[in-house]
């Protein structure tokens, strides 16, 4: 019932004022106008004029609150004077005062102003009624009692509502501050999560490309050094492989830092890229390889994921398996593409395997709704199966 409202509460307060005005006119002004009709012409027309005046002032204050002529405090002063004059004309106007009382709380900014102005209006109403009855002892009953009781009850209720509204506003401000703090913390958490995911992605890309390439260069350099004296032709071939691997690593590094277009696999060229990768592997290791690599039209993300899985699998075979032969099979069925890499190495216990490579492959495939299945046991070789759903178009 006070003016201490938030900007978002303005429409609600305006509606309350309009409803109060309607009730005030119907239950306050009109009954008073009817009651004064039986008075003398001077009192009748004077009182009706005051009622019309205060009604017009109310309309102006309600519709034009920022007008420079009639402010809200000035209107309430006019209302108090009209209440006193009406009480004089009717020998008391407690009903009109009761119906006017909410306005002293709706059009003031502080409870002290509301209590003071409504008290002044009550005093004027009592004073006007007393004068109208020529200070008869009867003025101590009826209208005077109702007016005083209404003032006391209105002041008490208004102060309680004001206190409740202040507590609600404080609670709202506290909740708003907590919400803002939570939003900041959430944004920071999202930022940290994004940074962590980006670090993980870069780590996976570096492991699957640069790290594997550098590992190949090290192995090729050792082989070239061993063949330098006894097999110059083999040494030259190893040096060529080192140069090719270094160039590929340089291209991958440019992709990672954003200075070259992403995508190591051109559209529709997955089979050819896998074949080149396998040929390089057999050339560098001397292992026997068999492959079935049909041309399959896949989106870019799927092609890159399958290529990385094959690169990681071949790197593991070179470093850990001790295999003599390797098999690669690319196949597709409606909605699914599979890449299978097998070797006849000494195998391992899958449950005991701990390494960034296998985890990285699983995460990469999971990001595309795929899965990685690794089957192996000591002495039985290893089978790696990458399964991905197919997409007719590249993902954004």
C-alpha positions as CSV (number, residue, x, y, z in Angstrom):
1,X,0.0,0.0,0.0
2,X,3.0,2.3,-0.3
3,X,4.9,3.8,-3.2
4,X,8.0,1.7,-2.5
5,X,7.5,-0.6,-5.5
6,X,9.8,-2.0,-8.0
7,X,9.5,-0.8,-11.6
8,X,8.1,-4.2,-12.7
9,X,5.3,-3.8,-10.1
10,X,4.0,-0.5,-11.6
11,X,1.2,-2.1,-13.7
12,X,-0.2,-3.9,-10.7
13,X,-0.1,-0.8,-8.5
14,X,-1.9,1.2,-11.3
15,X,-4.6,-1.5,-11.4
16,X,-5.1,-1.4,-7.7
17,X,-5.5,2.4,-7.9
18,X,-8.1,2.1,-10.6
19,X,-10.1,-0.5,-8.7
20,X,-9.8,1.7,-5.6
21,X,-11.1,4.7,-7.5
22,X,-14.1,2.7,-8.8
23,X,-15.0,1.5,-5.3
24,X,-14.4,5.0,-3.9
25,X,-16.8,6.6,-6.4
26,X,-19.5,3.9,-6.1
27,X,-19.3,3.4,-2.3
28,X,-18.0,6.7,-1.2
29,X,-18.9,9.6,-3.4
30,X,-22.3,8.5,-4.7
31,X,-23.8,7.6,-1.3
32,X,-22.5,10.9,0.1
33,X,-24.0,12.8,-2.9
34,X,-27.3,11.1,-2.3
35,X,-27.2,11.9,1.4
36,X,-26.6,15.6,0.8
37,X,-29.6,16.0,-1.4
38,X,-31.9,16.5,1.6
39,X,-29.7,19.4,2.9
40,X,-30.3,23.0,2.2
41,X,-29.5,24.3,-1.3
42,X,-26.3,26.0,-0.1
43,X,-25.0,22.9,1.6
44,X,-26.3,20.6,-1.1
45,X,-24.7,22.4,-4.1
46,X,-21.6,23.3,-2.2
47,X,-21.0,19.7,-1.1
48,X,-21.8,18.3,-4.6
49,X,-19.3,20.8,-6.1
50,X,-16.6,19.6,-3.7
51,X,-17.3,16.0,-4.5
52,X,-17.1,16.7,-8.2
53,X,-13.9,18.7,-7.6
54,X,-12.2,15.9,-5.6
55,X,-13.3,13.3,-8.2
56,X,-11.7,15.3,-11.0
57,X,-8.5,15.8,-9.0
58,X,-8.4,12.1,-8.4
59,X,-8.8,11.4,-12.2
60,X,-6.0,13.9,-13.0
61,X,-3.6,12.4,-10.4
62,X,-4.4,8.8,-11.5
63,X,-4.0,9.5,-15.3
64,X,-1.3,12.2,-15.2
65,X,0.8,11.5,-12.1
66,X,3.7,13.6,-13.4
67,X,1.6,16.8,-14.1
68,X,3.2,19.9,-12.6
69,X,0.0,21.5,-11.3
70,X,-1.5,18.8,-9.0
71,X,0.9,16.5,-7.2
72,X,-0.1,13.5,-5.1
73,X,0.5,15.2,-1.8
74,X,-1.5,18.3,-3.0
75,X,-4.3,16.0,-4.0
76,X,-4.4,14.3,-0.6
77,X,-4.5,17.7,1.0
78,X,-7.5,18.6,-1.1
79,X,-9.1,15.3,-0.2
80,X,-8.6,15.9,3.5
81,X,-10.2,19.4,3.2
82,X,-13.1,17.9,1.2
83,X,-13.6,15.3,3.9
84,X,-13.7,18.0,6.6
85,X,-16.2,20.1,4.5
86,X,-18.4,17.1,3.8
87,X,-18.4,16.1,7.4
88,X,-19.5,19.6,8.3
89,X,-22.4,19.5,5.7
90,X,-23.6,16.1,6.9
91,X,-22.8,16.4,10.5
92,X,-20.2,13.6,10.0
93,X,-18.9,11.7,7.0
94,X,-17.3,8.6,8.5
95,X,-18.3,6.4,5.5
96,X,-16.6,8.6,3.0
97,X,-13.5,8.8,5.2
98,X,-13.3,5.0,5.4
99,X,-13.6,4.7,1.6
100,X,-11.0,7.4,1.1
101,X,-8.5,6.0,3.6
102,X,-6.7,3.6,1.2
103,X,-5.7,6.5,-1.0
104,X,-3.5,8.0,1.7
105,X,-1.4,4.8,1.5
106,X,-1.6,4.4,-2.3
107,X,-0.4,7.9,-3.1
108,X,2.4,8.4,-0.6
109,X,5.9,7.2,-0.7
110,X,6.6,6.6,3.0
111,X,4.4,5.3,5.8
112,X,5.0,8.4,7.9
113,X,3.4,10.5,5.2
114,X,0.4,8.2,5.0
115,X,-0.1,8.2,8.8
116,X,0.3,12.0,9.0
117,X,-2.0,12.8,6.1
118,X,-4.7,10.3,7.0
119,X,-4.5,11.5,10.6
120,X,-5.0,15.1,9.4
121,X,-8.0,14.0,7.3
122,X,-9.5,12.2,10.3
123,X,-9.0,15.3,12.4
124,X,-10.7,17.5,9.8
125,X,-13.6,15.0,9.5
126,X,-14.1,15.0,13.3
127,X,-13.7,18.7,13.5
128,X,-16.1,19.3,10.6
129,X,-18.7,17.0,12.2
130,X,-18.3,18.7,15.6
131,X,-18.9,22.2,14.1
132,X,-21.8,20.9,12.1
133,X,-23.5,19.7,15.3
134,X,-22.6,23.0,17.1
135,X,-20.3,21.1,19.5
136,X,-23.1,19.0,20.8
137,X,-22.1,16.2,23.1
138,X,-23.7,13.8,20.6
139,X,-20.8,14.3,18.3
140,X,-18.8,11.9,20.5
141,X,-20.7,8.9,19.2
142,X,-21.4,7.5,15.7
143,X,-19.3,9.1,13.0
144,X,-16.6,10.3,15.4
145,X,-16.0,6.8,16.8
146,X,-16.1,5.2,13.3
147,X,-13.6,7.8,12.0
148,X,-11.2,7.3,14.9
149,X,-11.4,3.5,14.8
150,X,-11.0,3.6,11.0
151,X,-7.9,5.8,11.3
152,X,-6.3,3.6,14.0
153,X,-7.1,0.4,12.2
154,X,-6.0,1.8,8.8
155,X,-2.7,3.0,10.3
156,X,-2.0,-0.3,12.0
157,X,-2.9,-2.3,8.9
158,X,-0.9,0.0,6.6
159,X,2.2,-0.2,8.7
160,X,1.9,-4.0,8.8
161,X,1.5,-4.2,5.1
162,X,4.4,-1.8,4.6
163,X,6.6,-3.9,6.8
164,X,5.5,-7.0,5.0
165,X,6.2,-5.4,1.6
166,X,9.7,-4.3,2.8
167,X,10.5,-7.8,4.0
168,X,9.3,-9.2,0.7
169,X,11.4,-6.6,-1.2
170,X,14.4,-7.5,0.8
171,X,13.9,-11.2,0.2
172,X,13.4,-10.5,-3.5
173,X,16.6,-8.5,-3.6
174,X,18.4,-11.3,-1.7
175,X,17.0,-13.9,-4.1
176,X,17.9,-11.7,-7.1
177,X,21.5,-11.3,-5.8
178,X,21.7,-15.1,-5.1
179,X,20.4,-15.8,-8.6
180,X,22.9,-13.4,-10.2
181,X,25.7,-15.0,-8.2
182,X,24.5,-18.5,-9.2
183,X,24.4,-17.5,-12.8
184,X,27.9,-16.1,-12.6
185,X,29.1,-19.3,-11.0
186,X,27.3,-21.4,-13.6
187,X,28.8,-19.3,-16.5
188,X,32.2,-19.8,-14.9
189,X,31.6,-23.5,-14.6
190,X,30.5,-23.7,-18.2
191,X,33.6,-21.8,-19.2
192,X,35.8,-24.2,-17.2
193,X,34.0,-27.2,-18.6
194,X,34.5,-25.8,-22.1
195,X,38.2,-25.2,-21.5
196,X,38.6,-28.7,-20.1
197,X,36.8,-30.2,-23.0
198,X,38.9,-28.2,-25.5
199,X,42.1,-29.3,-23.7
200,X,40.9,-32.9,-23.9
201,X,40.1,-32.5,-27.5
202,X,43.5,-31.0,-28.3
203,X,45.3,-33.7,-26.2
204,X,43.4,-36.4,-28.2
205,X,44.2,-34.8,-31.5
206,X,47.9,-34.3,-30.6
207,X,48.1,-38.0,-29.4
208,X,46.4,-39.3,-32.5
209,X,48.4,-37.2,-35.0
210,X,51.6,-35.5,-33.8
211,X,52.6,-37.9,-31.1
212,X,52.0,-40.9,-33.3
213,X,53.9,-39.2,-36.1
214,X,56.9,-38.4,-33.8
215,X,56.9,-42.0,-32.5
216,X,57.1,-43.2,-36.1
217,X,59.9,-40.8,-36.9
218,X,61.8,-42.1,-33.9
219,X,61.4,-45.7,-35.0
220,X,62.2,-44.9,-38.6
221,X,65.3,-43.0,-37.6
222,X,66.6,-45.9,-35.5
223,X,66.0,-48.2,-38.4
224,X,67.7,-45.9,-40.8
225,X,70.7,-45.6,-38.5
226,X,71.0,-49.4,-38.2
227,X,70.8,-49.7,-42.0
228,X,73.2,-46.9,-42.7
229,X,76.3,-49.0,-43.2
230,X,75.0,-52.4,-44.3
231,X,71.9,-51.5,-46.5
232,X,72.1,-47.9,-47.9
233,X,69.0,-48.5,-50.1
234,X,67.0,-49.4,-47.0
235,X,68.4,-46.4,-45.2
236,X,67.4,-44.1,-48.0
237,X,63.9,-45.5,-48.0
238,X,63.7,-45.0,-44.2
239,X,64.8,-41.4,-44.7
240,X,62.1,-40.8,-47.3
241,X,59.6,-42.2,-44.8
242,X,60.9,-39.9,-42.1
243,X,60.5,-36.9,-44.5
244,X,57.0,-37.9,-45.4
245,X,56.0,-38.4,-41.8
246,X,57.5,-35.1,-40.8
247,X,55.6,-33.3,-43.6
248,X,52.3,-35.0,-42.5
249,X,53.0,-33.9,-38.9
250,X,53.6,-30.4,-40.0
251,X,50.3,-30.4,-41.9
252,X,48.5,-31.8,-38.8
253,X,50.1,-29.1,-36.7
254,X,48.8,-26.4,-39.0
255,X,45.4,-27.8,-38.8
256,X,45.5,-27.9,-35.0
257,X,46.6,-24.2,-34.7
258,X,44.0,-23.2,-37.2
259,X,46.3,-22.0,-40.0
260,X,45.1,-24.7,-42.4
261,X,41.6,-26.0,-43.3
262,X,40.4,-28.8,-41.1
263,X,39.8,-32.3,-42.4
264,X,42.5,-34.7,-43.3
265,X,40.2,-36.7,-45.5
266,X,38.7,-35.3,-48.6
267,X,35.1,-36.0,-49.5
268,X,34.5,-39.6,-50.6
269,X,38.2,-40.5,-50.2
270,X,38.1,-42.6,-46.9
271,X,39.0,-45.9,-48.6
272,X,41.9,-44.3,-50.5
273,X,43.2,-42.6,-47.3
274,X,42.9,-45.8,-45.3
275,X,44.8,-47.6,-48.0
276,X,47.6,-45.1,-48.1
277,X,47.9,-45.2,-44.3
278,X,48.0,-49.0,-44.3
279,X,50.6,-49.0,-47.1
280,X,52.8,-46.6,-45.2
281,X,52.5,-48.8,-42.1
282,X,53.5,-52.0,-44.0
283,X,56.3,-50.1,-45.7
284,X,57.7,-48.9,-42.4
285,X,57.2,-52.1,-40.4
286,X,57.5,-54.9,-43.0
287,X,54.4,-56.5,-41.7
288,X,51.9,-58.3,-44.0
289,X,48.5,-56.6,-44.4
290,X,45.3,-57.6,-46.0
291,X,42.5,-55.1,-46.5
292,X,38.9,-54.8,-47.8
293,X,38.3,-51.1,-48.3
294,X,35.2,-50.4,-50.5
295,X,34.3,-46.8,-51.4
296,X,31.7,-45.6,-48.9
297,X,30.2,-42.1,-49.0
298,X,30.4,-40.8,-45.4
299,X,30.2,-37.4,-43.7
300,X,33.5,-35.7,-42.8
301,X,33.3,-36.3,-39.0
302,X,32.7,-40.0,-39.6
303,X,35.6,-40.2,-42.0
304,X,38.0,-38.5,-39.7
305,X,37.0,-40.6,-36.7
306,X,37.5,-43.8,-38.6
307,X,40.9,-42.7,-39.9
308,X,42.0,-41.7,-36.3
309,X,40.9,-45.1,-35.0
310,X,42.9,-46.9,-37.7
311,X,46.0,-44.8,-37.0
312,X,45.8,-45.4,-33.3
313,X,45.2,-49.1,-33.8
314,X,48.2,-49.5,-36.2
315,X,50.4,-47.5,-33.8
316,X,49.4,-49.9,-31.0
317,X,50.1,-52.9,-33.2
318,X,53.6,-51.5,-34.0
319,X,54.5,-50.7,-30.4
320,X,52.9,-53.5,-28.4
321,X,51.5,-56.5,-30.4
322,X,54.5,-58.3,-31.9
323,X,52.2,-59.2,-34.8
324,X,53.2,-60.6,-38.2
325,X,50.0,-59.9,-40.1
326,X,47.3,-57.2,-39.9
327,X,43.8,-57.2,-41.4
328,X,41.6,-54.2,-42.1
329,X,38.0,-54.4,-43.1
330,X,35.6,-51.5,-43.9
331,X,32.0,-52.4,-44.3
332,X,28.6,-50.7,-44.2
333,X,25.0,-51.7,-43.7
334,X,21.9,-49.5,-43.6
335,X,22.6,-46.8,-41.0
336,X,25.9,-48.2,-39.8
337,X,29.5,-48.3,-40.9
338,X,32.1,-50.5,-39.3
339,X,35.9,-50.5,-39.4
340,X,37.6,-53.7,-38.1
341,X,41.4,-53.9,-37.5
342,X,42.8,-57.3,-36.5
343,X,46.3,-58.6,-35.8
344,X,47.9,-62.0,-34.8
345,X,50.0,-60.6,-32.1
346,X,50.4,-61.8,-28.5
347,X,47.2,-60.0,-27.3
348,X,46.4,-58.6,-23.9
349,X,43.8,-58.5,-21.1
350,X,41.4,-55.8,-22.2
351,X,40.1,-55.2,-18.7
352,X,43.7,-54.4,-17.5
353,X,44.5,-52.1,-20.4
354,X,45.1,-48.5,-19.3
355,X,46.1,-46.0,-21.9
356,X,45.1,-42.7,-23.5
357,X,44.8,-44.2,-27.0
358,X,41.9,-46.6,-26.3
359,X,40.1,-44.0,-24.1
360,X,40.6,-41.4,-26.7
361,X,39.1,-43.6,-29.4
362,X,36.1,-44.4,-27.3
363,X,35.4,-40.7,-26.5
364,X,35.8,-39.7,-30.2
365,X,33.3,-42.4,-31.3
366,X,31.0,-41.6,-28.4
367,X,30.8,-38.0,-29.6
368,X,29.3,-39.3,-32.8
369,X,27.0,-41.8,-31.1
370,X,29.3,-44.6,-32.0
371,X,31.2,-47.2,-29.9
372,X,34.5,-49.0,-29.8
373,X,34.7,-52.8,-29.1
374,X,38.1,-54.3,-28.3
375,X,38.4,-58.1,-28.2
376,X,41.7,-59.7,-27.1
377,X,43.3,-62.2,-24.8
378,X,46.9,-63.3,-24.2
379,X,48.2,-65.3,-27.2
380,X,45.1,-64.8,-29.3
381,X,45.7,-61.5,-31.1
382,X,43.5,-58.4,-31.0
383,X,40.4,-57.2,-32.7
384,X,39.4,-53.6,-32.7
385,X,35.9,-52.8,-34.0
386,X,34.7,-49.1,-34.5
387,X,31.0,-48.7,-35.2
388,X,29.4,-45.5,-36.2
389,X,26.0,-44.4,-37.5
390,X,26.1,-43.0,-41.0
391,X,25.0,-39.5,-42.0
392,X,24.1,-38.4,-45.4
393,X,25.5,-34.9,-44.8
394,X,28.4,-33.4,-42.8
395,X,27.6,-32.3,-39.3
396,X,28.0,-28.6,-38.6
